[in-house]
Amino acid sequence: MDILLLFQQFFNPSAYRDYALFLSQAHLSVLLFFLLTLVWLYVYRNKPYMSKVRWILFGVLVFTEIALITWTITNGFWDIRYNLPLHLCTISLFLSAYMLLTKNYRIFEVLYFFGLGGAIQAMLTPDLTYTFPHFRFFHFFIAHIAIILAVLYMVWIFKYTVTIGSLIKSFIVLNGLALIAFSVNQLTGANYMFLARKPQGPSMLDWLGPYPWYILSLQLIVLVIFFLLYLPFRQKKTSS
């Protein structure tokens, strides 16, 4: 009976609500787990079984998205304002799955910047109102960790690299996606990519001024983050 109750609470949309997840024990614990997965992927990057990890990551990405769609529909609150694949990390999730499936470099070179930048930001300042051990807690962090691992998998296992041209391409693609999200926001009252208002929880946007000025400030921040992500490849090229 207790197991059945826990299972029901795991998926219950009213259970385990927490509006103070940021830097809570649950949040810090999952960040530690995230760091350990990064260390593991890097340390064992040359092991033969790493070829199977690619398909495990692909399966995790696909499964988490199917699980989320099923959960929202089953509970009767799938909504065009919240569940279209127009949030940056949802877009990154689909692109990550396609990249792993096809080993497409063109996808990688743009996804590397906004996929890593967006997913890491989401991990550090989660826009989430559920805590451990709810389904949405696990879904949110597993999906974002899988995005980051998928991108770094291509770097550490397939030795993919990026150039300054990749940075420019990624920035252009990101702004194109933002334009689509902004248009949908205007039509539906949604807040995809947080282009209509800031998220409820703490985020980097809190430091960038009121709407709509934070969107302009964010452009500069994105370029800085992209350049920092490019630096390891620039340093490697310089040293070689």
KOLTIMAR-219342 format. One record per residue (C-alpha): residue number from 1; residue in three letters; x, y, z. Coordinates in Angstrom, 3 decimals, m for minus. Layout:
<votis>
- num; residuo; x; y; z
- NUM; ALA; X; Y; Z
...
</votis>
This chain:
<votis>
- num; residuo; x; y; z
- 1; MET; 0.000; 0.000; 0.000
- 2; ASP; 2.850; 2.386; 0.866
- 3; ILE; 4.571; 1.624; m2.448
- 4; LEU; 1.336; 2.279; m4.344
- 5; LEU; 0.893; 5.577; m2.501
- 6; LEU; 4.455; 6.633; m3.292
- 7; PHE; 3.899; 5.755; m6.957
- 8; GLN; 0.732; 7.865; m7.053
- 9; GLN; 2.454; 10.781; m5.347
- 10; PHE; 5.373; 10.479; m7.766
- 11; PHE; 3.080; 11.478; m10.644
- 12; ASN; 0.575; 13.569; m8.665
- 13; PRO; 0.667; 17.153; m10.066
- 14; SER; m0.245; 18.517; m6.630
- 15; ALA; 2.433; 16.656; m4.656
- 16; TYR; 5.946; 17.728; m3.712
- 17; ARG; 5.436; 21.339; m4.730
- 18; ASP; 8.327; 23.572; m3.743
- 19; TYR; 8.802; 27.183; m4.813
- 20; ALA; 12.174; 27.398; m3.062
- 21; LEU; 14.058; 24.673; m4.937
- 22; PHE; 17.004; 26.942; m5.783
- 23; LEU; 20.063; 25.906; m3.696
- 24; SER; 17.942; 23.570; m1.586
- 25; GLN; 19.385; 20.258; m0.420
- 26; ALA; 17.692; 18.497; m3.340
- 27; HIS; 19.091; 21.030; m5.823
- 28; LEU; 22.636; 20.865; m4.446
- 29; SER; 22.521; 17.060; m4.407
- 30; VAL; 21.549; 16.842; m8.053
- 31; LEU; 24.265; 19.365; m8.973
- 32; LEU; 26.810; 17.113; m7.256
- 33; PHE; 25.462; 14.133; m9.196
- 34; PHE; 25.717; 16.182; m12.392
- 35; LEU; 29.385; 16.982; m11.724
- 36; LEU; 30.108; 13.311; m11.063
- 37; THR; 28.548; 12.333; m14.417
- 38; LEU; 30.766; 14.879; m16.185
- 39; VAL; 33.873; 13.492; m14.477
- 40; TRP; 32.821; 9.937; m15.312
- 41; LEU; 32.247; 10.723; m19.003
- 42; TYR; 35.611; 12.449; m19.316
- 43; VAL; 37.674; 9.912; m17.364
- 44; TYR; 36.261; 6.906; m19.227
- 45; ARG; 35.919; 8.619; m22.614
- 46; ASN; 38.306; 6.160; m24.314
- 47; LYS; 36.688; 2.982; m23.043
- 48; PRO; 35.207; 0.653; m25.715
- 49; TYR; 31.767; 0.673; m24.075
- 50; MET; 31.447; 4.405; m24.746
- 51; SER; 29.891; 3.556; m28.123
- 52; LYS; 26.901; 2.186; m26.205
- 53; VAL; 26.651; 5.341; m24.081
- 54; ARG; 25.700; 7.279; m27.214
- 55; TRP; 22.575; 5.137; m27.606
- 56; ILE; 21.805; 5.268; m23.898
- 57; LEU; 21.854; 9.076; m24.036
- 58; PHE; 19.676; 9.015; m27.152
- 59; GLY; 17.177; 6.753; m25.384
- 60; VAL; 17.143; 8.931; m22.273
- 61; LEU; 16.449; 12.068; m24.312
- 62; VAL; 13.602; 10.470; m26.264
- 63; PHE; 12.112; 8.741; m23.226
- 64; THR; 12.102; 11.848; m21.032
- 65; GLU; 10.260; 13.880; m23.666
- 66; ILE; 7.682; 11.145; m24.300
- 67; ALA; 7.212; 10.770; m20.541
- 68; LEU; 6.604; 14.505; m20.098
- 69; ILE; 4.090; 14.679; m22.952
- 70; THR; 2.284; 11.613; m21.579
- 71; TRP; 2.196; 13.111; m18.080
- 72; THR; 0.757; 16.438; m19.208
- 73; ILE; m1.894; 14.814; m21.410
- 74; THR; m2.837; 12.218; m18.803
- 75; ASN; m3.340; 14.905; m16.168
- 76; GLY; m5.337; 17.061; m18.568
- 77; PHE; m3.180; 20.160; m18.589
- 78; TRP; m1.341; 20.007; m21.911
- 79; ASP; m1.517; 23.615; m23.057
- 80; ILE; m0.250; 25.334; m26.183
- 81; ARG; 1.106; 28.117; m23.941
- 82; TYR; 3.416; 25.761; m22.071
- 83; ASN; 4.011; 22.543; m23.974
- 84; LEU; 5.091; 23.441; m27.488
- 85; PRO; 8.769; 22.575; m28.135
- 86; LEU; 9.800; 26.230; m28.101
- 87; HIS; 11.737; 26.523; m24.873
- 88; LEU; 15.460; 26.586; m25.555
- 89; CYS; 16.178; 23.402; m23.629
- 90; THR; 13.349; 21.512; m25.346
- 91; ILE; 14.744; 22.580; m28.717
- 92; SER; 18.192; 21.512; m27.519
- 93; LEU; 16.797; 18.152; m26.427
- 94; PHE; 15.396; 17.391; m29.892
- 95; LEU; 18.586; 18.570; m31.581
- 96; SER; 20.715; 16.526; m29.163
- 97; ALA; 18.762; 13.368; m29.969
- 98; TYR; 19.088; 14.003; m33.717
- 99; MET; 22.799; 14.770; m33.346
- 100; LEU; 23.453; 11.524; m31.479
- 101; LEU; 21.446; 9.558; m34.026
- 102; THR; 23.127; 11.020; m37.108
- 103; LYS; 26.480; 12.308; m35.752
- 104; ASN; 25.661; 15.480; m37.696
- 105; TYR; 28.443; 18.032; m37.231
- 106; ARG; 26.346; 20.975; m38.479
- 107; ILE; 23.881; 20.362; m35.671
- 108; PHE; 26.691; 19.962; m33.167
- 109; GLU; 28.465; 23.221; m33.992
- 110; VAL; 25.375; 25.337; m33.278
- 111; LEU; 24.017; 23.168; m30.452
- 112; TYR; 27.343; 23.242; m28.613
- 113; PHE; 26.880; 26.890; m27.680
- 114; PHE; 23.194; 27.365; m26.869
- 115; GLY; 22.696; 23.741; m25.820
- 116; LEU; 25.454; 23.849; m23.232
- 117; GLY; 24.815; 27.450; m22.230
- 118; GLY; 21.069; 27.015; m21.848
- 119; ALA; 21.128; 23.632; m20.102
- 120; ILE; 23.849; 24.640; m17.638
- 121; GLN; 21.938; 27.822; m16.798
- 122; ALA; 18.782; 25.736; m16.268
- 123; MET; 20.667; 23.363; m13.983
- 124; LEU; 22.037; 26.221; m11.868
- 125; THR; 18.775; 28.203; m11.657
- 126; PRO; 15.945; 25.703; m12.304
- 127; ASP; 12.567; 27.126; m13.314
- 128; LEU; 10.761; 24.307; m11.523
- 129; THR; 8.097; 24.154; m8.824
- 130; TYR; 8.544; 20.466; m7.920
- 131; THR; 11.153; 18.939; m5.656
- 132; PHE; 12.493; 15.457; m4.914
- 133; PRO; 11.053; 12.834; m5.328
- 134; HIS; 8.456; 14.031; m7.883
- 135; PHE; 8.416; 12.882; m11.506
- 136; ARG; 8.939; 16.448; m12.769
- 137; PHE; 12.025; 16.848; m10.582
- 138; PHE; 13.609; 13.750; m12.070
- 139; HIS; 12.471; 14.625; m15.597
- 140; PHE; 13.815; 18.177; m15.466
- 141; PHE; 17.282; 17.322; m14.234
- 142; ILE; 17.745; 14.067; m16.152
- 143; ALA; 16.763; 15.759; m19.432
- 144; HIS; 19.125; 18.701; m18.890
- 145; ILE; 22.011; 16.494; m17.780
- 146; ALA; 21.471; 14.322; m20.878
- 147; ILE; 21.623; 17.394; m23.151
- 148; ILE; 24.950; 18.465; m21.652
- 149; LEU; 26.392; 14.952; m21.745
- 150; ALA; 25.259; 14.518; m25.368
- 151; VAL; 27.119; 17.646; m26.462
- 152; LEU; 30.255; 16.783; m24.483
- 153; TYR; 30.077; 13.212; m25.781
- 154; MET; 30.617; 14.573; m29.288
- 155; VAL; 33.571; 16.628; m28.020
- 156; TRP; 35.283; 13.982; m25.902
- 157; ILE; 34.493; 10.807; m27.829
- 158; PHE; 34.122; 11.947; m31.455
- 159; LYS; 36.614; 14.829; m31.024
- 160; TYR; 34.283; 17.390; m32.622
- 161; THR; 35.470; 20.983; m32.364
- 162; VAL; 33.977; 24.421; m32.941
- 163; THR; 35.324; 27.579; m34.578
- 164; ILE; 34.539; 31.264; m34.285
- 165; GLY; 32.333; 30.715; m37.332
- 166; SER; 30.398; 28.105; m35.343
- 167; LEU; 29.851; 30.698; m32.625
- 168; ILE; 28.420; 33.164; m35.131
- 169; LYS; 26.182; 30.486; m36.697
- 170; SER; 24.882; 29.462; m33.284
- 171; PHE; 24.103; 33.061; m32.340
- 172; ILE; 22.200; 33.595; m35.606
- 173; VAL; 20.252; 30.345; m35.204
- 174; LEU; 19.445; 31.204; m31.587
- 175; ASN; 18.045; 34.577; m32.587
- 176; GLY; 16.014; 32.950; m35.346
- 177; LEU; 14.513; 30.543; m32.818
- 178; ALA; 13.907; 33.453; m30.435
- 179; LEU; 12.007; 35.310; m33.159
- 180; ILE; 9.731; 32.290; m33.660
- 181; ALA; 9.198; 31.930; m29.897
- 182; PHE; 8.496; 35.657; m29.540
- 183; SER; 5.876; 35.506; m32.303
- 184; VAL; 4.157; 32.512; m30.685
- 185; ASN; 4.220; 34.321; m27.336
- 186; GLN; 2.449; 37.293; m28.887
- 187; LEU; m0.214; 35.070; m30.435
- 188; THR; m0.886; 32.786; m27.468
- 189; GLY; 0.150; 34.641; m24.321
- 190; ALA; 2.925; 32.090; m23.706
- 191; ASN; 6.376; 32.806; m22.334
- 192; TYR; 8.621; 30.606; m24.434
- 193; MET; 12.341; 31.281; m23.982
- 194; PHE; 11.249; 33.809; m21.286
- 195; LEU; 10.793; 36.488; m23.939
- 196; ALA; 7.480; 37.742; m22.491
- 197; ARG; 8.455; 37.905; m18.812
- 198; LYS; 11.045; 36.593; m16.402
- 199; PRO; 10.706; 33.142; m14.798
- 200; GLN; 9.144; 32.982; m11.343
- 201; GLY; 12.219; 31.577; m9.638
- 202; PRO; 15.670; 33.164; m9.328
- 203; SER; 17.588; 33.410; m12.598
- 204; MET; 20.299; 35.381; m14.340
- 205; LEU; 17.564; 37.547; m15.862
- 206; ASP; 16.940; 39.115; m12.452
- 207; TRP; 20.213; 41.021; m12.861
- 208; LEU; 19.484; 42.341; m16.345
- 209; GLY; 16.805; 44.949; m15.723
- 210; PRO; 13.028; 45.038; m16.335
- 211; TYR; 11.137; 43.809; m19.400
- 212; PRO; 11.833; 44.328; m22.287
- 213; TRP; 15.324; 45.700; m21.576
- 214; TYR; 16.589; 42.447; m20.130
- 215; ILE; 16.180; 40.891; m23.596
- 216; LEU; 18.688; 43.360; m25.029
- 217; SER; 21.056; 42.827; m22.103
- 218; LEU; 20.711; 39.091; m22.599
- 219; GLN; 22.099; 39.372; m26.127
- 220; LEU; 25.395; 40.626; m24.742
- 221; ILE; 25.436; 38.011; m21.971
- 222; VAL; 24.832; 35.266; m24.542
- 223; LEU; 27.776; 36.439; m26.617
- 224; VAL; 30.005; 36.431; m23.523
- 225; ILE; 28.879; 32.908; m22.578
- 226; PHE; 29.368; 31.701; m26.142
- 227; PHE; 32.882; 33.136; m26.221
- 228; LEU; 33.751; 31.469; m22.898
- 229; LEU; 32.525; 28.156; m24.324
- 230; TYR; 34.675; 28.733; m27.405
- 231; LEU; 37.837; 29.508; m25.394
- 232; PRO; 38.926; 25.866; m24.760
- 233; PHE; 39.019; 25.280; m28.515
- 234; ARG; 40.825; 28.557; m29.156
- 235; GLN; 43.401; 27.700; m26.501
- 236; LYS; 43.857; 24.223; m27.973
- 237; LYS; 44.367; 25.663; m31.454
- 238; THR; 46.877; 28.211; m30.147
- 239; SER; 48.867; 25.613; m28.190
- 240; SER; 49.009; 23.242; m31.167
</votis>
